Amino acid sequence: MDMTFRWFGAGDPIALEHVRQIPGVRGVVTALYEVPVGDSWPADDLAALSERVDAAGLRISVIESIPVHEDIKLGRPSRDRLIDQYCVSVERMGVCGIPVLCYNFMPIFDWTRTDLAMPLSDGSTALAYDDECLAAIDLSRGTGDLPGWATAYDATTLNELLDAYRNVHEEQLWEHLGYFLERVVPVAAAAGVRMAIHPDDPPWPIFGLPRIVTNAAALERLTRLVDAPANGVTFCTGSLGAAAENDLPAMIRSLGARGRVHFMHCRNVRRTGTKRFHEAPHPSEFGSVDMREVMCALRDVGFSGPMRPDHGRMIWGERGRPGYGLYDRALGAMYLQGLWEGVSAGQG
C-alpha cells in the first residue's frame, strides 16, 4: 500500500515540507488546477509540477483529476476534439511516470455538501450533507449559494447546462461514458496509466441530474464497458458508504479480485437519516464505515496501490480549505497505516 496525501499545488496553505513530515506518506495526489477544463495539459507545466514534488522528497502517485468536459458527458459534437485533448494529457502523465488518474463523470456538480463546518460534539467541525437542505438551495443565481463549490457558473451558464441535461437520462449518460472510455482507456494503457473513476458523491441524484456511479452493480458495469486492466475505480469509502445498502468489503473483494481497485479514498461518514450524513474521524467507532473490514478486504485481494486519507475535520483551531486541513488528515494517515499493519500481520 502506498500512503499518499492530497496537495492543491502552489496555492495550498499546506506546504509539501509538512506533508513530507507525516510518517509513511511518500506520495502526493495533485493536478494542474489552473488549466481550463477541456484544454490539454502543457507538458512543461506537468514536468515542472513533478519536479517540484520530487524536490520535496515526495513523488506524484495520482493525478486527481483531469476534469471531463460537460460536452463529453452530454455527448455533444465537440466531444471528439475534447477527448483527443484529454488523451494528450493522459499521454503526458505517462511521460512523467505518473501511474494513476482519478476522474469522475458527475454531471455539472462534483462532490456536494450542504454544510462545510457542522459542529461536532468534540468541538471540531466537519462536512455534512442533508438532502432536505439541498432542496432549499436556490440555483437561479448560479452556483454562488452552493457551499464549497469551486467551479463557478453564472445563472445563465448553469441554467443552460441544467436544460441540456434534462434530455440526458441515465442510459444515455452510460452511453456517453462508454464512448469516452473506449477512446481513452487504450491510450492510457499504452502510456502506463490506470484510469480510476471516482464514485458519485453523494451516491444518488441531486438537482434532478442523473448519477450513475453509485453502487456495486454500477462499478461492475463500469469496468466492463471497456474490459481492460487499465479501466478501474477509485474506491471511496465515504462516497459509497453514505448509502447504507452498499456493502463496501464485498464490493472491494469483487472488484479487487479482477485487479480493478486502482486507488483508495479512505474516510468515514456517519449516516444520520435518509440521504443525510456528516463526515467523521477516520476510525471505525466514529462513523458508519467499518474501516477494519475495509482493510481486511483490501488485504485479501492483495491491494498494493495508492491510498489517501480523504476529507478531514477542522481540529485544533485550524482554518483552511474545508475538508483539506493538515491535522485531521495526518491523523487519518497514521490510523490507516496502523490498521493496515495490523490486518496485514494477522488473518483476523
C-alpha positions as CSV (number, residue, x, y, z in Angstrom):
1,M,0.0,0.0,0.0
2,D,1.3,3.5,-1.0
3,M,0.1,6.1,1.5
4,T,-0.5,9.5,-0.2
5,F,-1.8,12.9,0.6
6,R,-3.8,15.4,-1.4
7,W,-2.0,18.6,-2.2
8,F,-3.5,21.5,-4.2
9,G,-0.4,23.0,-5.6
10,A,1.4,26.3,-5.0
11,G,-1.8,27.9,-3.6
12,D,-2.3,25.2,-0.9
13,P,-1.6,26.6,2.6
14,I,-0.2,23.2,3.5
15,A,3.4,23.0,2.4
16,L,4.9,19.9,0.8
17,E,7.6,20.0,3.5
18,H,4.8,19.5,6.1
19,V,3.3,16.6,4.1
20,R,6.8,15.0,4.0
21,Q,6.9,15.0,7.8
22,I,3.8,12.7,8.1
23,P,5.4,9.3,8.8
24,G,4.8,6.8,5.9
25,V,3.5,9.4,3.4
26,R,5.6,9.2,0.3
27,G,3.1,10.1,-2.4
28,V,1.2,13.2,-3.4
29,V,-2.2,13.4,-5.1
30,T,-2.4,16.6,-7.2
31,A,-3.2,18.2,-10.5
32,L,-2.7,21.2,-12.7
33,Y,-5.6,23.1,-11.3
34,E,-5.1,26.3,-13.4
35,V,-5.6,24.6,-16.8
36,P,-9.1,25.3,-18.2
37,V,-11.4,22.3,-18.4
38,G,-11.0,20.7,-21.9
39,D,-7.5,22.0,-22.7
40,S,-4.6,19.7,-22.9
41,W,-2.2,19.9,-20.0
42,P,1.1,21.6,-21.1
43,A,3.9,19.1,-20.9
44,D,6.3,21.6,-19.4
45,D,3.9,22.5,-16.6
46,L,3.3,18.9,-15.7
47,A,7.0,18.2,-15.7
48,A,7.7,21.2,-13.5
49,L,5.0,20.1,-11.1
50,S,6.5,16.6,-10.9
51,E,10.0,18.1,-10.3
52,R,8.7,20.3,-7.5
53,V,7.2,17.4,-5.7
54,D,10.3,15.3,-6.3
55,A,12.4,18.1,-4.8
56,A,10.4,17.9,-1.6
57,G,11.3,14.2,-1.2
58,L,7.9,13.0,-2.5
59,R,6.5,11.8,-5.8
60,I,3.2,12.2,-7.6
61,S,1.4,9.0,-7.2
62,V,-2.0,10.1,-8.6
63,I,-3.4,12.9,-10.7
64,E,-6.7,14.0,-9.3
65,S,-8.0,15.0,-11.6
66,I,-8.1,15.8,-15.3
67,P,-11.8,17.0,-15.4
68,V,-14.1,15.6,-18.0
69,H,-15.7,18.4,-20.0
70,E,-19.5,18.7,-19.9
71,D,-19.7,18.4,-23.7
72,I,-18.3,14.9,-23.4
73,K,-20.9,13.9,-20.7
74,L,-23.6,15.4,-22.8
75,G,-22.5,13.7,-26.0
76,R,-22.2,16.9,-28.0
77,P,-20.4,17.0,-31.4
78,S,-17.4,18.7,-29.8
79,R,-16.7,15.7,-27.7
80,D,-14.3,14.0,-30.2
81,R,-12.0,17.1,-30.1
82,L,-12.2,17.3,-26.4
83,I,-11.5,13.6,-25.9
84,D,-8.4,13.9,-28.2
85,Q,-7.1,16.7,-26.0
86,Y,-7.8,14.6,-22.9
87,C,-5.8,11.8,-24.4
88,V,-2.9,14.1,-24.9
89,S,-2.9,15.0,-21.2
90,V,-3.0,11.3,-20.3
91,E,0.0,10.6,-22.5
92,R,1.9,13.4,-20.9
93,M,1.1,11.8,-17.5
94,G,2.8,8.6,-18.8
95,V,5.9,10.5,-19.9
96,C,6.2,11.9,-16.3
97,G,5.8,8.4,-14.9
98,I,2.5,9.2,-13.0
99,P,0.6,5.9,-12.9
100,V,-3.0,6.6,-11.8
101,L,-5.6,9.1,-13.0
102,C,-8.6,9.7,-10.7
103,Y,-11.6,11.3,-12.6
104,N,-15.3,11.5,-12.3
105,F,-18.3,11.6,-14.6
106,M,-20.8,13.5,-12.4
107,P,-23.0,16.0,-14.4
108,I,-22.2,19.6,-13.6
109,F,-21.6,19.2,-9.8
110,D,-18.6,17.4,-8.2
111,W,-18.8,16.3,-4.6
112,T,-21.6,18.2,-2.9
113,R,-22.3,19.2,0.7
114,T,-24.8,21.4,2.4
115,D,-22.6,22.4,5.4
116,L,-18.9,22.9,5.4
117,A,-18.5,23.4,9.1
118,M,-21.0,21.3,11.0
119,P,-20.1,21.5,14.7
120,L,-19.4,18.1,16.3
121,S,-19.7,17.2,20.0
122,D,-15.9,17.3,20.5
123,G,-15.7,20.9,19.2
124,S,-14.4,20.1,15.8
125,T,-16.2,20.9,12.5
126,A,-17.0,18.6,9.6
127,L,-18.5,18.5,6.2
128,A,-22.2,17.4,6.1
129,Y,-25.0,16.7,3.7
130,D,-28.7,16.8,4.1
131,D,-31.0,16.2,1.1
132,E,-33.7,18.4,2.6
133,C,-31.3,21.3,2.9
134,L,-30.1,20.8,-0.7
135,A,-33.7,21.1,-1.9
136,A,-33.7,24.6,-0.4
137,I,-30.7,25.9,-2.3
138,D,-31.6,28.4,-4.9
139,L,-29.7,27.8,-8.2
140,S,-31.4,30.7,-10.0
141,R,-28.4,32.9,-9.3
142,G,-25.8,30.3,-10.4
143,T,-23.6,28.2,-8.1
144,G,-22.8,31.0,-5.6
145,D,-25.1,29.7,-2.9
146,L,-23.8,26.1,-3.1
147,P,-21.4,25.5,-0.1
148,G,-17.9,24.8,-1.1
149,W,-18.4,24.8,-4.8
150,A,-15.2,25.6,-6.5
151,T,-16.3,25.8,-10.2
152,A,-18.3,29.0,-10.5
153,Y,-21.2,29.0,-13.0
154,D,-23.2,32.2,-13.5
155,A,-27.0,31.8,-13.7
156,T,-27.2,31.8,-17.5
157,T,-24.5,29.1,-18.0
158,L,-25.8,27.0,-15.2
159,N,-29.4,27.1,-16.5
160,E,-28.2,26.2,-20.0
161,L,-26.4,23.2,-18.6
162,L,-29.4,22.1,-16.5
163,D,-31.6,22.4,-19.5
164,A,-29.2,20.3,-21.6
165,Y,-29.2,17.5,-19.0
166,R,-33.0,17.3,-19.0
167,N,-32.6,15.4,-22.3
168,V,-30.0,13.0,-20.9
169,H,-31.3,10.1,-18.9
170,E,-29.2,7.5,-17.1
171,E,-28.8,5.1,-20.0
172,Q,-27.6,8.0,-22.3
173,L,-25.1,9.0,-19.7
174,W,-23.8,5.4,-19.6
175,E,-23.5,5.5,-23.4
176,H,-21.5,8.7,-23.2
177,L,-19.2,7.3,-20.5
178,G,-18.7,4.2,-22.6
179,Y,-17.8,6.4,-25.7
180,F,-15.3,8.3,-23.6
181,L,-13.7,5.2,-22.2
182,E,-13.5,3.3,-25.5
183,R,-11.2,6.1,-26.7
184,V,-9.2,7.0,-23.6
185,V,-8.5,3.6,-22.0
186,P,-6.4,2.2,-24.8
187,V,-4.3,5.5,-24.8
188,A,-4.0,5.2,-21.0
189,A,-2.9,1.6,-21.2
190,A,-0.2,2.4,-23.8
191,A,1.0,5.2,-21.6
192,G,1.2,3.1,-18.5
193,V,-1.6,5.0,-16.8
194,R,-4.5,3.4,-14.9
195,M,-7.9,5.1,-15.1
196,A,-9.7,5.2,-11.8
197,I,-13.3,6.6,-11.8
198,H,-14.5,8.2,-8.6
199,P,-18.0,7.3,-7.4
200,D,-20.7,9.9,-7.4
201,D,-20.7,11.9,-4.2
202,P,-23.3,11.6,-2.7
203,P,-24.3,8.4,-4.5
204,W,-27.8,9.5,-5.6
205,P,-29.3,12.1,-8.0
206,I,-29.1,15.7,-7.0
207,F,-30.9,18.7,-8.5
208,G,-32.7,16.3,-10.8
209,L,-29.5,15.3,-12.6
210,P,-28.7,11.6,-13.3
211,R,-25.9,10.0,-11.3
212,I,-24.8,6.6,-12.4
213,V,-21.6,5.5,-10.5
214,T,-23.3,4.8,-7.2
215,N,-23.2,1.1,-6.2
216,A,-21.7,-2.4,-6.8
217,A,-23.7,-3.0,-10.0
218,A,-22.6,0.3,-11.4
219,L,-18.9,-0.2,-10.6
220,E,-19.0,-3.7,-12.2
221,R,-20.8,-2.3,-15.3
222,L,-18.2,0.5,-15.5
223,T,-15.3,-1.9,-15.5
224,R,-16.9,-4.0,-18.3
225,L,-17.6,-1.0,-20.6
226,V,-14.0,-1.5,-21.6
227,D,-12.9,-4.7,-20.0
228,A,-9.2,-3.9,-19.7
229,P,-6.9,-3.8,-16.7
230,A,-6.4,0.0,-17.2
231,N,-10.1,0.6,-16.6
232,G,-10.7,0.6,-12.9
233,V,-12.0,2.6,-9.9
234,T,-11.2,5.0,-7.1
235,F,-12.9,3.2,-4.3
236,C,-14.1,6.0,-2.0
237,T,-15.4,4.6,1.3
238,G,-17.0,7.9,2.2
239,S,-18.9,8.4,-1.0
240,L,-20.1,4.8,-1.3
241,G,-20.6,4.5,2.5
242,A,-23.1,7.3,2.5
243,A,-25.6,4.7,1.1
244,A,-26.4,2.0,3.7
245,E,-27.1,-0.6,1.1
246,N,-23.5,-0.6,-0.2
247,D,-21.6,-3.5,1.2
248,L,-18.1,-2.0,1.0
249,P,-15.9,-5.1,1.8
250,A,-17.9,-7.2,-0.7
251,M,-17.5,-4.6,-3.4
252,I,-13.8,-4.4,-2.8
253,R,-13.4,-8.2,-3.0
254,S,-15.4,-8.4,-6.2
255,L,-13.5,-5.5,-7.9
256,G,-10.2,-6.3,-6.3
257,A,-10.3,-9.9,-7.5
258,R,-10.2,-8.6,-11.0
259,G,-7.5,-6.0,-10.3
260,R,-9.8,-3.0,-10.8
261,V,-9.3,-1.1,-7.5
262,H,-6.6,1.3,-8.6
263,F,-6.8,4.0,-5.8
264,M,-8.4,4.1,-2.4
265,H,-10.0,7.1,-0.7
266,C,-10.5,6.2,2.9
267,R,-12.7,8.3,5.1
268,N,-15.6,7.7,7.4
269,V,-19.2,9.1,7.4
270,R,-21.9,8.8,10.0
271,R,-25.3,8.3,8.4
272,T,-27.9,10.2,10.5
273,G,-31.1,9.8,8.4
274,T,-32.4,9.3,4.9
275,K,-29.9,10.9,2.5
276,R,-28.3,12.7,5.4
277,F,-24.8,12.2,6.8
278,H,-21.8,14.0,8.2
279,E,-18.1,13.2,7.9
280,A,-16.4,11.7,10.9
281,P,-13.0,10.9,12.2
282,H,-11.4,8.0,10.3
283,P,-11.6,5.3,13.0
284,S,-14.5,2.9,12.7
285,E,-16.1,3.7,16.0
286,F,-16.9,7.2,15.0
287,G,-18.8,6.5,11.7
288,S,-20.9,4.1,9.8
289,V,-18.0,2.6,7.9
290,D,-16.2,-0.4,9.4
291,M,-12.7,0.6,8.3
292,R,-11.1,-2.6,9.7
293,E,-13.3,-4.7,7.4
294,V,-12.4,-2.5,4.5
295,M,-8.7,-3.1,5.2
296,C,-9.2,-6.8,5.6
297,A,-10.9,-6.9,2.2
298,L,-8.0,-4.9,0.6
299,R,-5.5,-7.3,2.2
300,D,-7.4,-10.3,0.9
301,V,-7.3,-9.1,-2.7
302,G,-3.6,-8.1,-2.5
303,F,-4.1,-4.4,-2.9
304,S,-0.8,-2.6,-3.3
305,G,-1.9,0.7,-4.9
306,P,-2.1,4.3,-3.6
307,M,-4.4,5.2,-0.7
308,R,-5.1,8.6,0.9
309,P,-6.9,9.8,3.9
310,D,-9.8,11.7,2.5
311,H,-11.7,14.7,3.9
312,G,-10.8,15.5,7.4
313,R,-12.4,17.6,10.1
314,M,-11.1,21.0,11.2
315,I,-9.4,20.5,14.6
316,W,-7.1,22.3,17.0
317,G,-8.2,25.7,15.7
318,E,-7.0,25.1,12.1
319,R,-8.5,27.2,9.3
320,G,-8.3,26.4,5.6
321,R,-9.9,24.6,2.7
322,P,-12.9,22.7,4.1
323,G,-12.2,19.0,4.3
324,Y,-8.5,19.5,3.5
325,G,-6.7,20.7,6.6
326,L,-3.4,19.2,7.7
327,Y,-4.0,17.9,11.2
328,D,-7.0,15.5,10.9
329,R,-5.9,14.1,7.6
330,A,-2.4,13.4,9.1
331,L,-4.2,11.6,12.0
332,G,-6.1,9.7,9.4
333,A,-3.0,8.7,7.5
334,M,-1.4,7.3,10.7
335,Y,-4.6,5.4,11.7
336,L,-4.9,3.8,8.3
337,Q,-1.3,2.7,8.3
338,G,-1.6,1.3,11.7
339,L,-4.8,-0.6,10.8
340,W,-3.1,-1.8,7.6
341,E,-0.1,-3.1,9.6
342,G,-2.4,-4.9,12.0
343,V,-4.6,-6.7,9.5
344,S,-1.6,-7.5,7.3
345,A,0.2,-9.2,10.1
346,G,-2.7,-11.3,11.1
347,Q,-5.5,-13.2,9.4
348,G,-8.4,-12.0,11.6
